[in-house]
Amino acid sequence: MTADRASLDRTELAGLLTDAARSVSEVLTTEYPTSTGRSYLHPVLGALSAGPRVVRELNDRLEEFVVEEPLPSTPASLFTLASYASALGWLTESLAELTASVDQICTRVGIPAEPPDPAFVAPSPTDQDDEFDFAFSALELAAIRTAAEAADLSPGDYVEVLSRSLLAASRITDACMEISSGLLEDAAYVLSEATDHVRIGEGPDSLPTLVRSLLARMDAAE
């Protein structure tokens, strides 16, 4: 690499973060065809199918950025690198958690087939009907029974795994939305501030949005 190569300007750096935000959003908008026998997985299959591709794309762009900026020479390029790397790490971790959740759901329903877990003994049909009468309308209950029959599950088991799927979908949605909005916020900051005034220094206020968010999560977890 030549030492005198011109650094990427602020517009190019902001574009890198904006494109990354758009890619992360695609994780949530990707649709994946779901068979009726696996309808309980519908909330998570889109993100599960798109996530690895998006991570690969982001990683490839990061490698290209490092090639173009082997030694980031401006505060703006350092700021961009920190924001982008944080987004990539956060998304990778979130997708790993999603994959683990889907694995648990598949194990729960016997994919691959395993002996039933005594801890998940389904209640009798009468008990299930009584329970559902309190939670669902007649039309909703009929839809649940139809979906459960297609999935070869009892209504109670179907509601359980669908709930797990919806919870996993909610978590990846929250993560992707926060990652995407953080990238856009950092892109706007890089674009609007003079290069030599981009906040790189000591203290949390000098860090990109996503880095500060990750630090706040770590503090909350302790």
Secondary structure, 3 states (H helix, E strand, C coil): CCCCCCCCCHHHHHHHHHHHHHHHHHHHHCCCCCCHHHHHHHHHHHHHHHHHHHHHHHHHHHHHHHHHCCCCCCHHHHHHHHHHHHHHHHHHHHHHHHHHHHHHHHHHHCCCCCCCCHHHCCCCHHHHHHHHHHHCCHHHHHHHHHHHHHCCCCHHHHHHHHHHHHHHHHHHHHHHHHHHHHHHHHHHHHHHCCHHHCCCCCCHHHCCHHHHHHHHHHHHHC
